[in-house]
Amino acid sequence: MVTSLRGQDQLGCLREASGSISSQVGWGRKAYMQYLDNIYKQNDVSWFTPVELFKPWYAHGIAEAILRTANLSVPLKIYEIGGGSGTCAKGIMDYIMLNAPTRVYNNMTYISVEISPSLAKKQIETVGEVRSHLSKYRVEHRDAADRSGWGDVEQQPCWVIMLEVLDNLPHDLVYSENQVSPWMEVWVEKQQARSEVSELYKPLQDPLITSCLEIVNFDKDYAPRRSRETIAKKLWAKVFPKPRRRWLPTGCMKLLDVLHGALPKMSLIASDFSYLPDVRVTGERAPLVSTKKDGSSSDHSSYLDAKGNSDIFFPTDFWLLECIDHYCSGWLKPGKDKSTKKGKKRRTITVISSPKLFSGPIFYVDIVLHESSTEHLQSLDTSSFMEEFGLPSKTRTKDGYNPLLDDFKNTKFYLSVPTHNTK
């Protein structure tokens, strides 16, 4: 299992780096790029999160999306997984305090689930800059993927926020020697009397890996396969064998399984990389492995080269995220899953660009089982999300360039809510 080695305290660096970039909107594009370059050179960080770069406007957009979607007749409860330096929490609470009905702010609860002690302390300091927030905010220092930390099942509706969390979660690698050979788990072992490590292949035995593979393949397994097509595929594999490597988001699946078990009425909003440029590591959904030294980054061709000072970023397959979300809710079941567990349907929130078709800016799309087309399984790229829910004018430079909309083309938002019309 491979997970990010990114340092826990890097998110706080920007606070010492002359404030957020969004405060410098009077600049032009050239000056902005120079400022950004200086920030990265001054701090040993490979990437700053947009919620830090564009505070408070990025968090305000998320808050607006929650207010438009949440059932405000019940107390608003928000969980944030991996709250960084507390910038998102403070921005959301600020926005709700200023824009929501007073009773919504007075009765709200905001809980940060944070595994890092130093970041937990930093979050309280950041949110505490507005004294009235503290009575509504708390940090729980624990691992969000540990079911025991959540206690009894909570039936109250709530929101769960995960910003740049998915790219940090552990992933497992599986290997197949050709197109039709069975998948095998990839283990890493240290060679005797040497510091290097190497891969070792074993038959599938981890149930988490097996379940994740079934979800990846469920649409293919459902489609009727003609025997002659299968025979042709086997012959092709013998003549032109091609090894396969596939990275599986098992950490995401474990976390979502825990969240759905503990918070069955949660609504989820997540943001992360949809793809990563210049990835040299091989395999489907392979990570970007990078080391930064003296202000310059060096990318690696193997995850085995990652040491304690390396960053590992995994891209998020948002279609697969949606399938995992529905699987963990107990509704979506691959063909081999014979369990009787019946969960609630979930809906994906999609922004409609044509006001002629729908009266409101948001509508809900039920996911259809075994649907091979994914045209209706949309997530929102960051620019679409912020144009709909945020204030893009606040991050636009004087020459019209907008880094929030123009520079984050490889990031997306995923929003899903439980249905309320199913028994």
C-alpha positions as CSV (number, residue, x, y, z in Angstrom):
1,M,0.0,0.0,0.0
2,V,1.4,3.4,-1.0
3,T,0.4,6.7,0.6
4,S,1.5,10.2,0.3
5,L,4.6,11.2,2.2
6,R,3.8,14.9,2.2
7,G,4.7,16.8,5.3
8,Q,1.8,17.5,7.6
9,D,2.7,21.1,8.4
10,Q,3.2,22.5,4.9
11,L,-0.3,24.0,4.7
12,G,0.6,26.6,7.2
13,C,3.5,28.0,5.1
14,L,1.4,30.3,3.1
15,R,0.3,32.2,6.2
16,E,3.9,33.4,6.5
17,A,4.2,34.1,2.8
18,S,2.7,37.6,2.6
19,G,-0.9,36.6,2.8
20,S,-3.2,35.0,0.2
21,I,-2.8,35.6,-3.5
22,S,-6.4,36.6,-3.7
23,S,-5.5,39.8,-1.8
24,Q,-3.4,40.8,-4.8
25,V,-6.1,40.9,-7.5
26,G,-4.9,44.3,-8.7
27,W,-1.9,42.6,-10.3
28,G,-1.7,41.4,-13.9
29,R,-1.0,37.8,-14.9
30,K,2.8,38.3,-15.2
31,A,3.1,39.8,-11.7
32,Y,0.9,37.1,-10.3
33,M,3.0,34.3,-11.8
34,Q,6.2,35.9,-10.5
35,Y,4.7,36.2,-7.0
36,L,3.6,32.5,-7.1
37,D,7.1,31.4,-8.2
38,N,8.6,33.3,-5.3
39,I,6.3,31.6,-2.8
40,Y,7.2,28.1,-4.0
41,K,10.9,29.0,-3.9
42,Q,10.7,30.4,-0.4
43,N,8.8,27.4,0.9
44,D,9.8,23.7,0.5
45,V,6.3,22.8,-0.8
46,S,5.4,21.2,-4.1
47,W,1.8,22.5,-4.2
48,F,-0.3,25.0,-2.2
49,T,-4.0,24.2,-1.9
50,P,-6.4,26.6,-3.6
51,V,-8.3,27.1,-0.3
52,E,-5.1,28.7,1.1
53,L,-4.2,30.6,-2.1
54,F,-7.6,32.1,-2.6
55,K,-8.8,32.7,1.0
56,P,-11.5,33.5,1.8
57,W,-13.2,33.3,-1.6
58,Y,-12.6,29.6,-2.2
59,A,-14.2,28.6,1.2
60,H,-17.0,31.1,0.6
61,G,-18.0,29.2,-2.6
62,I,-18.2,25.9,-0.7
63,A,-20.3,27.6,2.0
64,E,-22.7,28.9,-0.7
65,A,-23.0,25.4,-2.2
66,I,-23.9,24.0,1.2
67,L,-26.4,26.7,2.0
68,R,-28.2,26.2,-1.3
69,T,-28.4,22.4,-0.9
70,A,-28.7,21.8,2.8
71,N,-32.0,21.3,4.7
72,L,-31.8,24.3,6.9
73,S,-34.9,23.3,8.9
74,V,-32.5,21.2,11.0
75,P,-29.3,22.3,12.7
76,L,-26.4,22.5,10.2
77,K,-23.6,20.1,11.1
78,I,-20.4,20.0,9.1
79,Y,-17.4,17.6,9.3
80,E,-14.2,18.4,7.6
81,I,-11.7,15.6,7.1
82,G,-8.1,16.9,7.2
83,G,-8.8,20.6,7.9
84,G,-5.2,21.8,7.2
85,S,-4.6,25.1,8.9
86,G,-8.2,25.8,9.5
87,T,-8.6,28.3,6.6
88,C,-11.6,26.4,5.1
89,A,-13.4,26.1,8.4
90,K,-13.0,29.8,9.2
91,G,-14.0,30.9,5.7
92,I,-17.2,28.7,5.8
93,M,-18.2,29.9,9.3
94,D,-17.5,33.5,8.4
95,Y,-19.7,33.2,5.3
96,I,-22.6,31.5,7.2
97,M,-22.4,34.1,10.0
98,L,-22.7,36.9,7.4
99,N,-25.1,35.4,4.9
100,A,-27.3,32.7,6.5
101,P,-30.3,33.3,8.8
102,T,-29.0,34.0,12.3
103,R,-30.5,30.8,13.7
104,V,-28.5,28.8,11.2
105,Y,-25.2,30.2,12.4
106,N,-26.2,30.1,16.1
107,N,-27.2,26.4,15.9
108,M,-24.5,25.1,13.6
109,T,-21.7,22.7,14.5
110,Y,-18.4,22.4,12.7
111,I,-16.1,19.5,13.5
112,S,-12.6,19.0,12.1
113,V,-11.3,15.4,12.2
114,E,-7.6,15.8,12.2
115,I,-4.8,13.2,12.7
116,S,-2.0,15.7,13.1
117,P,-1.6,17.3,16.6
118,S,0.2,20.4,15.2
119,L,-2.5,21.0,12.6
120,A,-5.2,20.4,15.1
121,K,-3.7,23.2,17.3
122,K,-3.3,25.5,14.3
123,Q,-7.0,25.0,13.3
124,I,-8.3,26.2,16.6
125,E,-6.0,29.2,16.5
126,T,-7.3,30.1,13.0
127,V,-11.0,29.6,13.7
128,G,-10.6,31.4,17.0
129,E,-9.7,34.6,15.2
130,V,-13.5,35.1,15.3
131,R,-14.4,34.5,18.9
132,S,-18.0,33.6,18.3
133,H,-16.9,30.6,16.1
134,L,-15.3,28.8,19.0
135,S,-18.5,27.7,20.7
136,K,-19.6,26.1,17.5
137,Y,-16.3,24.5,16.5
138,R,-14.1,21.7,17.7
139,V,-11.3,19.5,16.6
140,E,-11.3,15.8,17.1
141,H,-7.7,14.5,17.0
142,R,-8.1,11.0,15.4
143,D,-8.0,9.0,12.2
144,A,-11.2,9.5,10.2
145,A,-10.8,6.0,8.6
146,D,-11.0,4.4,12.1
147,R,-14.7,3.4,12.6
148,S,-14.3,3.2,16.4
149,G,-13.6,7.0,16.6
150,W,-17.1,7.8,15.2
151,G,-19.0,6.1,18.0
152,D,-22.7,5.3,17.5
153,V,-24.4,5.7,14.1
154,E,-25.5,9.3,13.7
155,Q,-28.9,9.7,12.1
156,Q,-28.7,13.5,11.9
157,P,-28.2,15.0,8.4
158,C,-24.7,16.4,8.0
159,W,-22.1,17.6,5.5
160,V,-18.6,16.0,5.1
161,I,-15.9,18.1,3.4
162,M,-12.7,16.6,2.0
163,L,-10.4,19.1,0.2
164,E,-7.3,17.6,-1.4
165,V,-7.7,14.5,0.8
166,L,-8.2,11.8,-1.8
167,D,-4.8,12.4,-3.4
168,N,-3.2,11.7,-0.1
169,L,-5.0,8.5,0.8
170,P,-3.3,5.0,0.5
171,H,-3.6,3.2,-2.8
172,D,-2.8,-0.4,-3.6
173,L,-1.1,-1.6,-6.8
174,V,-2.2,-4.8,-8.6
175,Y,-0.3,-6.4,-11.5
176,S,-1.2,-8.8,-14.4
177,E,1.4,-10.3,-16.7
178,N,-0.9,-9.9,-19.7
179,Q,-4.4,-8.8,-20.8
180,V,-6.2,-12.0,-19.6
181,S,-4.1,-13.2,-16.7
182,P,-5.6,-12.8,-13.2
183,W,-4.7,-9.7,-11.1
184,M,-2.1,-10.1,-8.4
185,E,-1.3,-8.0,-5.4
186,V,2.0,-6.1,-5.5
187,W,4.0,-6.3,-2.3
188,V,7.3,-4.4,-1.6
189,E,10.1,-6.2,0.1
190,K,13.5,-5.1,1.2
191,Q,16.4,-7.0,-0.3
192,Q,18.8,-8.6,2.2
193,A,21.9,-6.7,3.0
194,R,20.8,-3.9,0.7
195,S,18.9,-0.7,1.1
196,E,16.9,-1.1,-2.1
197,V,13.4,-2.5,-2.2
198,S,11.7,-4.6,-4.9
199,E,8.3,-5.8,-5.9
200,L,6.8,-9.2,-5.1
201,Y,3.6,-10.5,-6.7
202,K,1.1,-12.6,-4.7
203,P,-2.4,-13.9,-5.5
204,L,-5.3,-11.6,-4.4
205,Q,-6.1,-12.1,-0.8
206,D,-6.9,-8.6,0.6
207,P,-10.8,-8.2,0.6
208,L,-10.5,-4.4,0.2
209,I,-8.4,-4.9,-3.0
210,T,-10.8,-7.5,-4.3
211,S,-13.9,-5.3,-3.7
212,C,-12.2,-2.3,-5.3
213,L,-11.4,-4.4,-8.4
214,E,-15.0,-5.6,-8.6
215,I,-16.2,-2.0,-8.6
216,V,-13.7,-1.0,-11.3
217,N,-14.9,-3.9,-13.5
218,F,-18.6,-4.0,-12.6
219,D,-19.8,-2.3,-15.8
220,K,-17.6,-4.5,-17.9
221,D,-18.7,-7.7,-16.1
222,Y,-22.4,-6.8,-16.5
223,A,-22.1,-6.4,-20.3
224,P,-22.8,-9.7,-22.0
225,R,-19.6,-11.2,-23.4
226,R,-19.7,-13.3,-26.5
227,S,-17.6,-16.4,-26.3
228,R,-15.8,-15.7,-29.6
229,E,-14.8,-12.2,-28.3
230,T,-13.3,-13.8,-25.2
231,I,-11.4,-16.3,-27.3
232,A,-10.1,-13.6,-29.6
233,K,-8.9,-11.6,-26.6
234,K,-7.0,-14.6,-25.2
235,L,-5.4,-15.2,-28.6
236,W,-4.4,-11.6,-28.9
237,A,-2.9,-11.7,-25.4
238,K,-0.8,-14.7,-26.4
239,V,0.5,-13.1,-29.6
240,F,0.9,-9.6,-28.1
241,P,1.2,-10.0,-24.3
242,K,1.1,-6.7,-22.5
243,P,1.6,-6.4,-18.7
244,R,-1.0,-4.4,-16.8
245,R,-0.6,-2.3,-13.7
246,R,-3.5,-0.7,-11.9
247,W,-3.6,1.6,-8.9
248,L,-6.6,1.1,-6.7
249,P,-8.0,3.8,-4.3
250,T,-8.4,1.4,-1.4
251,G,-7.8,4.1,1.1
252,C,-10.7,6.1,-0.3
253,M,-12.9,3.0,-0.3
254,K,-12.1,2.3,3.4
255,L,-12.8,5.9,4.4
256,L,-16.1,6.1,2.5
257,D,-17.2,2.8,4.0
258,V,-16.6,4.1,7.5
259,L,-18.3,7.5,6.8
260,H,-21.4,5.8,5.3
261,G,-21.6,3.4,8.2
262,A,-21.3,6.2,10.8
263,L,-23.1,9.0,9.0
264,P,-25.8,7.4,6.8
265,K,-27.4,10.7,6.1
266,M,-24.3,12.6,5.1
267,S,-23.9,14.8,2.1
268,L,-20.4,14.8,0.7
269,I,-18.4,17.5,-1.0
270,A,-14.8,16.6,-2.2
271,S,-12.3,18.4,-4.3
272,D,-9.1,17.0,-5.8
273,F,-7.0,16.4,-8.9
274,S,-8.8,14.8,-11.8
275,Y,-5.5,14.2,-13.6
276,L,-1.9,15.0,-13.2
277,P,0.5,16.1,-16.0
278,D,3.9,14.6,-16.7
279,V,3.4,11.4,-14.6
280,R,6.3,9.1,-15.2
281,V,5.1,6.2,-13.0
282,T,3.4,3.4,-15.0
283,G,-0.1,2.1,-14.5
284,E,-3.7,3.2,-14.6
285,R,-4.3,6.1,-12.2
286,A,-0.6,6.2,-11.4
287,P,0.7,8.8,-9.0
288,L,3.0,11.7,-9.5
289,V,6.1,11.1,-7.4
290,S,8.2,14.2,-6.9
291,T,11.0,15.5,-4.7
292,K,11.7,19.2,-4.2
293,K,15.2,20.5,-3.3
294,D,16.6,24.0,-3.4
295,G,13.4,25.4,-5.0
296,S,13.2,22.9,-7.9
297,S,11.2,19.7,-8.3
298,S,12.4,16.4,-9.7
299,D,9.9,13.8,-10.8
300,H,10.5,10.1,-10.4
301,S,9.7,7.2,-12.7
302,S,9.1,4.7,-9.9
303,Y,7.3,5.0,-6.6
304,L,10.1,2.9,-5.1
305,D,12.3,6.0,-5.4
306,A,10.1,7.9,-3.0
307,K,11.9,8.6,0.3
308,G,10.9,10.5,3.4
309,N,11.1,13.9,1.6
310,S,9.1,13.0,-1.5
311,D,5.6,14.0,-2.4
312,I,3.1,11.5,-3.8
313,F,0.0,12.8,-5.5
314,F,-2.7,10.4,-6.8
315,P,-5.2,11.6,-9.4
316,T,-8.9,11.0,-8.6
317,D,-11.0,9.0,-11.1
318,F,-14.3,10.8,-10.4
319,W,-16.4,8.2,-12.1
320,L,-14.8,5.6,-9.9
321,L,-15.3,7.8,-6.9
322,E,-19.0,7.9,-7.6
323,C,-19.2,4.2,-8.0
324,I,-17.3,3.7,-4.7
325,D,-19.6,6.2,-3.0
326,H,-22.7,4.4,-4.1
327,Y,-21.2,1.0,-3.2
328,C,-20.3,2.1,0.3
329,S,-23.7,3.5,0.8
330,G,-25.0,0.0,0.3
331,W,-26.9,0.7,-2.9
332,L,-24.5,-0.2,-5.8
333,K,-23.6,-3.9,-5.8
334,P,-21.2,-5.5,-8.3
335,G,-22.3,-8.8,-9.8
336,K,-20.5,-11.0,-7.2
337,D,-21.9,-9.1,-4.2
338,K,-24.8,-11.3,-2.9
339,S,-25.2,-9.4,0.3
340,T,-28.7,-8.4,1.4
341,K,-27.5,-4.9,2.6
342,K,-29.8,-2.3,1.1
343,G,-28.7,1.3,1.3
344,K,-30.2,4.6,0.2
345,K,-29.9,5.9,-3.3
346,R,-27.6,8.9,-3.6
347,R,-27.7,11.7,-6.0
348,T,-25.0,13.7,-7.8
349,I,-25.4,17.5,-7.9
350,T,-24.7,18.9,-11.4
351,V,-24.8,22.5,-12.5
352,I,-26.9,23.1,-15.6
353,S,-25.5,25.6,-18.1
354,S,-28.7,26.1,-20.0
355,P,-31.4,28.0,-18.0
356,K,-33.9,27.2,-20.8
357,L,-34.2,23.6,-19.7
358,F,-34.4,24.0,-15.9
359,S,-35.7,26.7,-13.7
360,G,-33.0,26.4,-11.0
361,P,-29.2,26.3,-11.0
362,I,-29.1,22.8,-9.4
363,F,-30.8,19.6,-10.2
364,Y,-30.2,16.0,-9.1
365,V,-29.4,13.0,-11.2
366,D,-30.1,9.5,-9.9
367,I,-27.4,7.0,-10.8
368,V,-28.7,4.2,-13.0
369,L,-27.3,0.7,-12.3
370,H,-25.5,-1.0,-15.2
371,E,-25.6,2.1,-17.3
372,S,-22.6,1.9,-19.6
373,S,-22.8,5.6,-20.6
374,T,-21.3,8.0,-18.1
375,E,-22.5,11.2,-19.7
376,H,-24.9,11.9,-16.9
377,L,-22.4,11.0,-14.2
378,Q,-20.8,14.4,-14.1
379,S,-18.6,16.1,-11.6
380,L,-17.8,19.8,-11.6
381,D,-14.5,21.2,-12.7
382,T,-13.3,23.9,-10.3
383,S,-14.0,26.8,-12.6
384,S,-17.7,25.7,-13.2
385,F,-18.1,25.2,-9.4
386,M,-16.7,28.6,-8.6
387,E,-18.6,30.4,-11.3
388,E,-21.8,28.9,-10.0
389,F,-21.3,29.2,-6.2
390,G,-18.4,31.6,-5.7
391,L,-17.4,35.2,-6.5
392,P,-14.9,34.9,-9.4
393,S,-14.5,38.6,-9.6
394,K,-12.6,38.5,-6.3
395,T,-9.7,36.5,-7.8
396,R,-9.6,38.3,-11.2
397,T,-6.5,40.3,-12.0
398,K,-6.6,43.8,-13.6
399,D,-5.9,42.4,-17.1
400,G,-8.8,39.9,-16.9
401,Y,-6.7,36.8,-16.0
402,N,-8.3,34.7,-13.2
403,P,-6.0,32.1,-11.7
404,L,-8.8,30.4,-9.7
405,L,-10.7,29.7,-13.0
406,D,-7.7,29.4,-15.4
407,D,-5.0,27.5,-13.4
408,F,-7.0,24.7,-11.9
409,K,-8.2,22.8,-15.0
410,N,-7.0,19.5,-13.5
411,T,-9.1,19.7,-10.4
412,K,-12.8,18.9,-9.9
413,F,-15.5,19.0,-7.2
414,Y,-17.7,16.0,-6.4
415,L,-21.0,16.5,-4.6
416,S,-23.4,13.8,-3.6
417,V,-26.4,13.9,-1.3
418,P,-28.7,11.1,0.1
419,T,-32.2,10.9,-1.4
420,H,-35.1,11.6,1.0
421,N,-37.8,9.9,-1.0
422,T,-36.8,6.3,-0.5
423,K,-37.7,4.0,2.3
